Amino acid sequence: MLNGKNILITGGTGSFGKQFVRTILKNYTPNKIIIYSRDELKQYEMAQKFDQSCMRYFIGDVRDLQRLEKAMHGVDYVVHAAALKHVPIAEYNPMECIKTNINGAQNVIDACIKAKVQKIIALSTDKAAAPVNLYGASKLASDKLFTAANNLTGDHDIQFSVVRYGNVLGSRGSVIPYFKKLITEGATEIPITVAEMTRFWITLQDGVDFVLKNFARMQGGETFIPKIPSMKMTDMGKAIAPNLPQKIIGIRPGEKLHEIMCPEDDSHITLEFHDHYVIKPTITFSAPIEYETNNIGEHGKNVEIGFSYNSRDNDIWMSHEELLEKIALSEQEEK
């Protein structure tokens, strides 16, 4: 699928971008992989690790449409991973979050259409479903922009879709590296926001594989959501630091007790497949699409009205042993 293609990743120096590149280089022979991001030090460090002849490194911000247009020249596939993602920081710096997550998303869309990119997947978050914080609201706006972009492509065969999933084990800003740092520094307790809190969890590799699979599945306009496990934050703390007591510190600004990926209000447009869900677009396109059967022949069925896919009522739960195994595997993959 990606052999001989030109692929661009916005925010490509992040945890997802590096694992995505590692996976592509292992399984495909692309013509170019373009890393588009604004931090020169991270690009320099990444270039020391990934110096294959197909690699290209572009300094640029998604807020800069002109630079995006130059970077998109000749590109076939785009993964839009660039975003401001820290919930409390977004609450304190709302306009900066909006400039990157919303205005930047529109810039990516405009540059992709101008360059006639074939397929674009935007990474979203569980926080975009029924959002209660600015980060989630900005990503919901971004999701809507990418969905609506399918009506802006004219006679060009361009498809825009969204992938939404939960917290990534071991990624930058994840609670797991934070817990490990506290333990290394000799902490005598582990801070837990609220005892009842649950979260969805996915490994970096599973997230990358899901995005790649959806490049094959996508028809344009879908929001793809994987079936992944939940875990209580207290259980996660016990798994990582079994001998340390836990201190309840209270919920942070903009946090939820439980995360949602398929809201109840979207149940009338939600399809269930064997290992994932699809939320169909709320708007119609000029060429109607039958989302019940995707591009690789998988068949989905409508969920019941009132259905909600959330981390509290999830059917799949992660055990202590599974968590530690996934953490160890993730750390090994990064070496």
Secondary structure, 3 states (H helix, E strand, C coil): CCCCCEEEEECCCCHHHHHHHHHHHHHCCCCEEEEEECCHHHHHHHHHHCCCCCEEEEECCCCCHHHHHHHCCCCCEEEECCCCCCHHHHHHCHHHHHHHHHHHHHHHHHHHHHHCCCEEEEECCHHHCCCCCHHHHHHHHHHHHHHHHHHCCCCCCCEEEEECCCEECCCCCCHHHHHHHHHHCCCCCEEECCCCCEEEEECHHHHHHHHHHHHHHCCCCCEEEECCCEEEHHHHHHHHCCCCCEEECCCCCCCCCCCEEECHHHHHHEEECCCEEEECCCCCCCCCCCCCECCCCCECEECCCCCCEECCCCCCECCHHHHHHHHHHHHHHHC
